[in-house]
Amino acid sequence: MGTGRDWLTGVDVGGTFTDAVLIRPGHDPVMVKSPTRRDDPVRGLVDCLDRLAKAVGTGRGALLARVAKLAYGTTQAANMLVEGDGARTGFLTTKGFRDTLAIAGMGRDRIGQDLTASRAPSLVPRRLVHEVSERVVAGGEVLTPLRRSDVEEAIERLRAEGVEAVGVGLLWSFMNSAHEDEVAALLRERTDWFVTTSSECAPLIGEYERCATTALNARLGPPVRDHLLGVADRLAGDGLGPRPLVMTSAGGLLSPADAARSPVSLLSSGPAGGVLASRLLAEGMGISHVLCADMGGTTLDVSLITDGQPGRRERGVLAGHEIAAPAIEIVSVGAGGGSVAWVEDRTRLRVGPRSAGAFPGPACYGRGGERATVTDADCVLGRLNPDGLAGGSLPLDREAAVAAMGRLGGELGLGAEEAAAAVLAIVDASMADAVHGRTVAQGLDPREYTLFAYGGSGALHAAAMAAEVGIARVVVPRLAPVLSAFGVVASHLEHVLSRSVPVAADDVAAIAAAAADLEAAGHRNLDIDGVPPERRSMARSASMRFRGQTHAVTVPLPEGEITGELLAGAVKDFVERYETRYGAGTSSRDAGVECVTLTVRAVGRTPRPETRPEPATAHSPAPAGRRRAWTGDGFAEVDRFVGPLAPGAVVEGPAVVDHPGNTVWVPPGVTARVDGLGSLVMEPGGARRTGGAA
């Protein structure tokens, strides 16, 4: 087996399954799945490593001894946010602004509405929010010095309340962090609490989002820190030499120590990996516009890659809270394989958002689940491999699925198969709605995109979703069942550094100075990571808006010295992107353009899997048999193929292609071809395109 460290491993802990992939030079990738245990997420990771080791004929210790890079995506932070978990947290803020977090929890989009209606609870109870006398004004000047005695008094009160973490959010600290730095130093000197400041984790304009982000970072801090450092210690004890790396929502990797200080950066950790893997594969195919659809057991995650770049956001609303944390823009809907079907008001069939999870899971898992799910519908309709899921390690109980669908259909006067067909129609329509919201609603034409479908259930529903929105080409990557895990290990170290710089968009001196500061901070972080200069790169961007507006649009800032000419080009780019999103003629050029936030992405390149296509000579493989399956208009005996199929293989629909980790449904009138990377490419009527943006 050799003795060097040249293996790469990616792990993605999802809501239903934990996925892992092992990349070895000269060998096919190995992929495995293990049920995720919400009470012990580390167990899924360790189980996957054991399964990888077994697949290559060794033990976990020997496997880790060969690993040069292990990267890890986790849903822990997102799960805690959704479920309201976290450490007992206090918060310190400027005198007179104690209710900022409570107001932020209401959501400004609800102003003028019924504020007694259900809303997200404040991230920190009011009794644990304390004011300190100080004031910094918008220009960064100190109006009122910090009163240290207020901080000392707050420490004693919070100690009596038994807090474990404290967030500090003072007014205009992103313009001058001196007071926040002093408060944090005092807290760290007097306590052993997890301490985070807004100038560290969200130095951005916007009091609501900045304070909410800081409070959430504090609340998530202790459990996420303990989890990540525990994982690192466990893997080191099992024989892993290099430190593991953790995936962030922004699509980069951090050391466990850096990630532990910024748990708010992990809220979309796993799904970001699939987007980056899609971009990597699309580059090799000459595709620049990609719609990513990750359908797992719990959700469908939809995101866009336009002109080769993933959509990104600086802010978003998560579980009702306005959060300012850079992330790949991903929209999630409750349309996963485990989504439960139910009847509303005895007349209307609904699907999701509740999920059956992995335990007990869908009825067809045979673990006692009784509620009908999307996976049960696929099972009843003959779409799923009757030999079982996850390479046969999870047998399917079709009779249990039929019984569950029969109970559901009985409420509507439908048979089991009729109910299953209705469930598929609803979930496919829900997926199409999600795609519509990410494209047409933002001024983009979905017909210009190629759909990349992955996750355990994505390949079953991709063709129907694409047909609903007019997308002509669907790609199911070879590693579709574990694509997020592959994307995690294919990513690089990356520090995303942002700072609000509220100046005119042509203020060369201010923008150049801020960019230089951020780039210097990026190099300091990469120094700590041990990344040599030749493996570094910096990418800059600016969020701009028309003066007087609230929402901004982000544009790249090209490399090189920041000059008036460079900024003029960025403003032109901003206007074009603004009108693409909001419509031609909607820009307010006379109002002037201002810069809101600068961002620098400091990248340290790490080992990543190679993607080398193989020759693909067209041929028609022999089917392994036939299977009764629902075609959309009724049942038919369709060809069944067993994957992975060789490059160049051509399959005419209707057909099913059963892979060890998923099944691809090829509808009638659709041709599927396997390309040189092993991806299955579906197009209608035998059409075939190469390159281009579509």
Secondary structure, 3 states (H helix, E strand, C coil): CCCCCCEEEEEEECCCEEEEEEECCCCCCEEEEEECCCCCHHHHHHHHHHHHHHHCCCCHHHHHHHEEEEEEECCHHHHHHHHCCCCCEEEEEECCCCCHHHHHHHCHHHCCCCCCCCCCCCCCCHHHEEEECCEECCCCCEEECCCHHHHHHHHHHHHHCCCCEEEEECCCCCCCCHHHHHHHHHHHHHCCCEEEEHHHHCCCCCHHHHHHHHHHHHHHHHHHHHHHHHHHHHHHHCCCCCCCEEECCCCCEECHHHHHHCHHHHCCHHHHHHHHHHHHHHHHHCCCCEEEEEECCCCEEEEEEECCEECEEEEEEECCEEEEEEEECCEEECCCCCEEEEEECCCEEEEEEEECCCCCCCHHHCCCCCCCEHHHHHHHCCCCCCCCEHHHCECCCHHHHHHHHHHHHHCCCCCHHHHHHHHHHHHHHHHHHHHHHHCHHHCCCHHHCEEEEECCCHHHHHHHHHHHHCCCCEEECCCHHHHHHHHHHCCCEEEEEEEEEEEECCCHHHHHHHHHHHHHHHHHHHHHHCCCHHHEEEEEEEEEEECCCCCCEEEEECCCCCCHHHHHHHHHHHHHHHHHHHCCCCCCHHHCEEEEEEEEEEEECCCCCCCCCCCCCCECCCCCEEEEEECCCCEEEEEEEECCCCCCEEEECCEEEECCCCEEEECCCEEEEECCCCCEEEEECCCCCCCCCC
